[in-house]
Amino acid sequence: RDSARIVVSAVLLLILVVTPFIKLNGQPFILFDFLNRKFILFGILFGPHDFHLFVIAMIATVVFIILFTAVFGRIFCGWACPQTIFMEMVFRKIEYWLEGDAKDQRKLKAAPWSGTKFFKKSLKHVIFFAIAFFISNIFLSYIIGMDELLKIVTDPPSEHLQGLFAITVFSGIFYFVFSYFREQVCTIVCPYGRLQGVLLDRDSIVIAYDNIRGEPRRRYRKDEGWDNRGDCIECYQCVEVCPTGIDIRNGIQLECVNCTACIDACDDIMDKIKRPRGLIRYASVNSIEKKTKWKFTPRAIGYSALLTVLLSVLIFLLANRTDFSVTILRTPGLLFQEQPNNMISNIYDLNIVNKTFDEIPISLKLENINGELKLVGKEIVIEPQGNIDTKFLVLLPKDELKKMNTSFEIGIYDGNNLIKKVTTSFLAPLKKKGEGSL
């Protein structure tokens, strides 16, 4: 399992580092620009106008976490959480390389200061801060983009003092977390562990100690048989390797991050004493105590149904999402206006949201009616991710208006490309008797 976790962690770390360099149509593949409220996911630009999509996506994510935890426990914490991956697969590996395993590290810590101890400790913390600085820059690239980050890196520091200060602070935070605070992030700061007691049930798959098989515990002796005793030989290896220092034999605990270190340690001991593996394994409490097979519980079915509905709504909205949002309404509170040359005019409010990366010049045309359209103000040019509000007049010949409300279409164009057609109505004066029917 340790080798499998190394492979998974390596893939996730590679994705984390490489993704900021990937571009699609000249734009970042993923960007979370909170300051400018600009978000790019898989090359698609999202902005404040897509807030409803963000809300649905967040609700779906929460439901997925609840469902995943109810079924598989805290497997995310041990296999995919950035805190665990960086701690176990980067910083702790370097620590083992420089200072040895846990026993060697305790000996080094207790030893008096010497040249060797000073060198090892100093080198470790220099490497730790360098990695923390690199991690901070990678995370920053997801916020401001890799191009902007490279510009900050290559420009003189005096031109980006605020950015340099911010990255130094974040590097210090990462360094403190991975050098000193460590697993306390999981046990004190992270709320996910606290939710375990609510989300897990006796059918959830967790890292569990088989107390039926393991009890009663007793030290192992070569000349002793296995009658009237369990397979647990009180070697405490599962406790020694646990990063949060718990004893998995005491049952499910919020400190357990599902790192599987106890499983690997216990399996190694079982191999040495020639007993079956799996004394500590992925299992549910019911599967151990009642020998029942895993089943999809009613609660999991309910979560799955809710998640399916949310994802269906989200997929539908994304599939029908357009590059432009156009709203045309007749200005409230105003009726028609009498104009020269026997013309009648209505004033309309126009709102256009540009969801693309490009600056777009907009023109308006009457599609299925004879008349004239005049903008109030200058020509419409929408900036990337821009939102513009303006007004325009539609003038129609009074003689051609046969009824009080006349429906017609307005075409919104980007050059010669039709963006959207909007149907609206034109309000005209009532006809006097003898002038025609309404």
SULPE-V958719 format. One record per pair of residues at least 6 apart in sequence whose C-alpha atoms are under 6 Angstrom apart, sorted by the first residue. I is the first residue (numbers start at 0). GAP is how many residues later the second one is. If there is no record, write none. Layout:
BEGIN
i=I gap=GAP
i=I gap=GAP
END
This chain:
BEGIN
i=19 gap=126
i=21 gap=7
i=22 gap=6
i=23 gap=19
i=28 gap=13
i=28 gap=14
i=29 gap=10
i=29 gap=11
i=29 gap=12
i=30 gap=8
i=30 gap=9
i=30 gap=111
i=30 gap=112
i=31 gap=7
i=31 gap=110
i=31 gap=111
i=32 gap=6
i=32 gap=110
i=32 gap=111
i=37 gap=9
i=38 gap=6
i=38 gap=7
i=39 gap=6
i=59 gap=250
i=66 gap=236
i=69 gap=129
i=69 gap=130
i=69 gap=134
i=70 gap=133
i=70 gap=134
i=71 gap=132
i=71 gap=133
i=72 gap=132
i=72 gap=133
i=73 gap=184
i=74 gap=183
i=76 gap=180
i=77 gap=179
i=77 gap=180
i=77 gap=181
i=98 gap=6
i=128 gap=46
i=131 gap=39
i=131 gap=42
i=131 gap=43
i=132 gap=38
i=135 gap=35
i=140 gap=8
i=182 gap=61
i=186 gap=68
i=192 gap=61
i=201 gap=83
i=201 gap=84
i=202 gap=81
i=202 gap=83
i=203 gap=80
i=204 gap=78
i=204 gap=79
i=205 gap=76
i=205 gap=77
i=205 gap=78
i=206 gap=74
i=206 gap=75
i=207 gap=72
i=207 gap=73
i=207 gap=75
i=208 gap=40
i=208 gap=71
i=209 gap=69
i=212 gap=17
i=213 gap=16
i=213 gap=17
i=213 gap=18
i=214 gap=15
i=215 gap=13
i=215 gap=14
i=216 gap=13
i=216 gap=15
i=216 gap=16
i=217 gap=15
i=218 gap=14
i=218 gap=15
i=219 gap=13
i=237 gap=24
i=237 gap=27
i=238 gap=8
i=262 gap=17
i=262 gap=18
i=266 gap=10
i=269 gap=7
i=286 gap=6
i=322 gap=32
i=322 gap=33
i=323 gap=29
i=323 gap=30
i=323 gap=31
i=324 gap=27
i=324 gap=28
i=325 gap=25
i=325 gap=26
i=326 gap=23
i=326 gap=24
i=327 gap=21
i=327 gap=22
i=328 gap=19
i=328 gap=20
i=329 gap=18
i=329 gap=19
i=330 gap=16
i=330 gap=17
i=330 gap=18
i=335 gap=9
i=335 gap=10
i=335 gap=91
i=336 gap=7
i=336 gap=8
i=337 gap=6
i=341 gap=56
i=342 gap=53
i=342 gap=54
i=342 gap=55
i=343 gap=51
i=343 gap=52
i=343 gap=54
i=344 gap=49
i=344 gap=50
i=345 gap=47
i=345 gap=48
i=346 gap=45
i=346 gap=46
i=347 gap=43
i=347 gap=44
i=348 gap=42
i=349 gap=39
i=349 gap=40
i=349 gap=41
i=350 gap=37
i=350 gap=38
i=351 gap=35
i=351 gap=36
i=352 gap=33
i=352 gap=34
i=353 gap=31
i=353 gap=32
i=354 gap=30
i=355 gap=28
i=355 gap=29
i=356 gap=27
i=357 gap=26
i=358 gap=23
i=358 gap=24
i=358 gap=25
i=359 gap=21
i=359 gap=22
i=360 gap=19
i=360 gap=20
i=360 gap=53
i=361 gap=18
i=361 gap=19
i=361 gap=51
i=361 gap=52
i=362 gap=49
i=362 gap=50
i=363 gap=47
i=363 gap=48
i=364 gap=45
i=364 gap=46
i=365 gap=44
i=366 gap=42
i=366 gap=43
i=370 gap=24
i=370 gap=25
i=371 gap=22
i=371 gap=23
i=372 gap=20
i=372 gap=21
i=373 gap=18
i=373 gap=19
i=374 gap=17
i=375 gap=15
i=375 gap=16
i=401 gap=36
i=402 gap=35
i=403 gap=23
i=403 gap=24
i=403 gap=26
i=404 gap=21
i=404 gap=22
i=405 gap=19
i=405 gap=20
i=406 gap=17
i=406 gap=18
i=407 gap=15
i=407 gap=16
i=408 gap=13
i=408 gap=14
i=409 gap=11
i=409 gap=12
i=410 gap=10
i=411 gap=7
i=411 gap=8
i=412 gap=6
END
